[in-house]
Amino acid sequence: MGFNIIQAWLDMKAQLPELPIERIGLIYVYPVFLVLIILEYLKAKDLFDLKESFSGFVIGMGATVIRVITNVFEITLYMWLFWKFAGLREQYLGYTTLGFAWYVWVACIVLDDHNFYWHHRLAHNVRLLWAAHLPHHSGRKYNLTISIRNGWFITLVKPIYWLWMPILGFEPIMIATCLIANAFYQFTLHSQLLPSFGWIERIFNTSYVHVVHHSCNTEYLDRNHGGIFTFWDRIYGTWQEPIPGVVPKFGISHDPDTNNPITHNIFEFQEIWKDVKKAPGLRNKLMYIFGPPGWSHDGSSMTSKQLQAELAEARAKGVPVPEHQFVRSN
């Protein structure tokens, strides 16, 4: 009898430990999120385009279904790595597990967000990953529905950044819980109605500073990648305060001009394929796949770093900045 992936999924799911945070989310958190979206709409209807919001819900539902399916494989992999390396930890580090002490939870939350920072940053700097992440940024209106507008394919690569944690001895159930808690926190980041929280934003991410991340203004490209914490961006040089007088522009610069959820999930992959076909030489073809968004072999489009360098030079000289067509947004 051949391999049955559905039965394999069911068998793995049956062996997974219960995640209490999933039950809490289903009963309490998700209903609150829905109420907050409705309240935001009633408070500021101008921040919504109902067709786009409906498309965002469809994108979010698709992402949720895929996440439910892949989570089983992901947590099973964490568990396999955890037990596979248990003997080596015992031999060389003197422990089998880091356990569930409060300080281990704190460490797991902080390290989980560090993983998220690099996952998120690379999703903006490797075009193939950007293609998977793009639906989260393609909404032209910035409101709480953006928080659920996640790409369908990004979950296929995201777990890679977390694989070292079960190897080191973090319990898989703890890793999965921190991942979900991080996602819950990030829901709050996608609104324009909340003010700055001042010094708190030197530590914690808020919607006031996350607006920068979602803006396609040249000044704001590839900034503020943190999930819960802002100090990663400060440490790694990607922090940007909101700039007085720079009004955020949302959406992506190379827009598919449709609300079709499928288009938003495959659009950039199609653009990559077009560029690969026309590119001369293997190196250029690979750069269109793995190079930064906006890279071009002939200068017909520009990366965020090139655009920002051009903007800085133009301002230093007091001359207008040229308009560009470029395959990139945030």
C-alpha angles and dihedrals in degrees: 000000000000127000113284110205093190092054090045089054092049092048092050092046091052090056097049120104118245117269107215091193090064091059091046090050094050095047102035117005103049094048089051090050091052092050091049091052090051092047092049090051092050090047098046114014090167088070090063137072103192094208090051092044091052089050088050091053090052091048089049093049091051091049091049093052091049091046092051090053097044094042090072092055091041097053091041088055091049090051093048092050091045093056096034091061097035093100093050091050090050092049101044106021101031098237140078098206136013087224131208104291115144093250090053088054090051091049091048092051092050094045092044089057090047088055089048092051093057094041089051096043093050090047086063096043105042110064096213089054091043089057088059094044097042098092089067089061102035095085110108092203119062113218140119093288087071088069091069095038097101128156118257096226105041092083089065092069104024096085091063091079092056100048094096093061099069088042089057091049108265109146112252091228089056093049092050092048092051091049091054093044090052090052091050091052093050091058088074092057097071105077136092095204099078121085129225114285093209118215091010088074090065085073110017130049117239136180089256093065096030089063085073091059093054095046119102094205109128091240091058102043116129097000136130101022098164122118108202100355132051098197093083089066091048092049095047098039101250099109121123127176116214105272117230109242095018104110110205117246114203133207128042127302094229096051124186089214096225140093093221106132093210092052092052090054098047102027099094093042087057091049090051090052091051091051093046092052094053097039117106116230134007095271093056091046091053091047090056087056104037103018123092119288110270095030113138133177093222102039093252090129134023139219123238091257091052092048093049092048090050091049092050092048093048092050091048089054094040094236130131118268114243119244116244140193105220137163099238142078122174 
